[in-house]
Amino acid sequence: MERVQFQQEQMLAELKDLVNKGLFTQKEIKQIMLKRTAFETALVRRIPRKADFLRYAAYEMQLEALRKKRVARLKPERAPPSVSDYALVRRQFHIFERALKRFKGDIGLWVQYIQLAKKEGARALVGRITARALQLHPHVPSLYILAAAHELAHLSPASARALLQRGLRLNADSAALWREYVKMELGFVEGLRRRWGVLGIDVGARPEGKGKGREAEDVEMGDAEDGEGARERERTRIEGEAEEEGEEGERARRAIMEGAIIKSVIDSAVKALPTAELFATLHELLVTYPVPSALRESLLDHLHALLRETLPTDSQAVKLSATRHLTPDLAGPELIDRLREANERLSDAVKLAGDKERDGLAKVYVEFVEEWCAKDVDESLKTYLLTSLHLLSKHTLSASSASPTLLSAHVRLLTSYPSLHGFLPPSINSVPKILRLAQRYTSRTPESAPVWLARLDAEATLSVPSPIDGQAKEQLQRTWAEARVQVRGDGLTDVWLWGLDRADVVGVSPEEQVSTLETLLRASKHIPDASAWRTVHEALLLRHIRARPRAAGAEARLARVRQLATEFLPSARVWEAVFALEAGAGVEGAPDCAAGGESHSSEDRRKSRFGTGSTSAESTADADARVLALVYSYWRESPGAGVRAPLAYARWLLAHGRGKDATDAILRARPALDAADVAELERHWRAVVEGADEHDEEADAGSTAAAGTGEDGAGIDD
């Protein structure tokens, strides 16, 4: 508590000054002292929390905002600065300094401190903070970007360039850092161009009329430092330097204006990080940055030449190259031409691709078609794209291996845009033809989940009449059953759950959900792939737990848990869900909670902890304890339970006043864990014990830091 008292003593001078200036009353000063004492007490705990520091800083920010409001309203007489003018801001800085001593590795805390210093105009402090942060975290690109932006904002491009170059030496794989470097060089060149434009200097023309004549004109204008004279003298100096350097200097300046420096940086970026992400980032920057169109086209030509050379077969690179000229401002015939050109380039790339590259290229082509079909463009353009996709799908069907990506997207888009059916080719211009096409696709790729899902959605959406009748529902159920048998590999779980997600069209009523899930659970055991079977079985069990109504009475709940363990094969994740469900049963109407008992209110926890409450509440708690003990015994034996099972169970016991049982549960769990898990368990358990009333403290501290009901709206009750 000595540290708290020391901090209180440091506040006296500023608080007295605030009273003397009439900005705060004695009553408000007492409130401030009480709140600051509470914050300081929280900061000296043995295991500090970052949230305590942030709430304290937020309170001081609100207090400073209130002080400024009152100064503006009261308009006191002009006087020399006093301690209260800067003490509140200085205290905010001090809080962040104390926080960073405890949490040096928290990047977010460093960033918040830098932003606060920028907001308060502490330029020198920002430089010191960023230097310290970079020294501790040299491999965090965002810190270099913040530091460089600060230097640029204060007209120090050389320092910004040095910072970014240093960052790139250590983080050459950061696309964001390369983007900022190119952006900085773009700004440098654009600044030169505008400056020379104001001075009337034509970089491409050889300067004429130098020397005494120009100087004589300046003399005639006298020594007046008007803007026109200053610009004229600057132009004379630059032209004189150009004349001295001769043709070589002129060529250098022309190269700079044509983007030689920027192209060099782009070359270095591509050499260090030859990825589609980098090219996409730089393309977006060059398209949006305000530079002359000639320079933009030159830089884009250079970038895309490197793209074709570096990533000739990468799918995202091919899409970026094909869609280069599709800018947001296009309209009319130009949009049609550009869209047709991009579509042809992408479809040709899919046709000419080998078996290995075809699926990746098909995905980006589908993205392209779906993106433009979703836009507000003329329906004739959408019809053109759907027809192109149809022709490409026919082409892949005749190839050695059909592309499930193209086939599923074809059916999905035909389903999504029924208004276009009449404008499509005759083979797909009606619902029966589209459904036959979907059936043909699934017969050609019987193991593909996306194709089956597209067919199921098509039958559910396009079936006539709507809502679909019993015969259509039976057909849907047969198709769904066939899909569950045929599909293999990725997406199998989605196929098994499809009918549950579309229960209304399949004909599964809410009352039939549980029986349908149990049927699916038994059928899932026949999936030949063991890994896929476990995934599907787990997903179905999680649905089954949520679908079944909670049993009444402890014996019924225990019987249901034993039935789950004997009839099915629950995973650790399933037992965790069961534990959360049963832990929430102790409070009427409590929501499901994965942390085990955290859904109980603080009052309920106090009653359980100190033995208060009604007899019915105590019997319910006993029933919960019996059920959760059984669930925990199954959960901890499940592969992958790790530390989550003992932590959840011990947390529930501690929250219900059974601290000794909670400690015993942690100790009994240790022998079954490896060394790393034991260390993690102890660390988490120590945090739980130290913050046993964490939820109550969070609520109290949050109300302390929140804005109060004062007339100025900042944490002080006037």
MOJOWO-V576870 format. One record per run of one state. SS is the DSSP state (~ for helix, > for strand, _ for the rest). FROM is the first residue (numbers start at 0). TO is the last residue. Records with the same first field share a line. If there is no record, write none. Layout:
SS->FROM-TO, FROM-TO
This chain:
_->0-0, 20-24, 43-48, 74-81, 102-105, 119-121, 136-139, 153-155, 170-173, 199-210, 221-225, 257-258, 272-274, 288-291, 310-313, 322-330, 352-353, 373-377, 398-402, 416-416, 423-424, 428-429, 444-447, 462-468, 486-490, 501-501, 506-508, 524-528, 547-552, 567-570, 586-600, 610-613, 635-640, 655-657, 670-673, 690-692, 705-717
~->1-19, 25-42, 49-73, 82-101, 106-118, 122-135, 140-152, 156-169, 174-198, 211-220, 226-256, 259-271, 275-287, 292-309, 314-321, 331-351, 354-372, 378-397, 403-415, 417-422, 425-427, 430-443, 448-461, 469-485, 491-500, 502-505, 509-523, 529-546, 553-566, 571-585, 601-609, 614-634, 641-654, 658-669, 674-689, 693-704
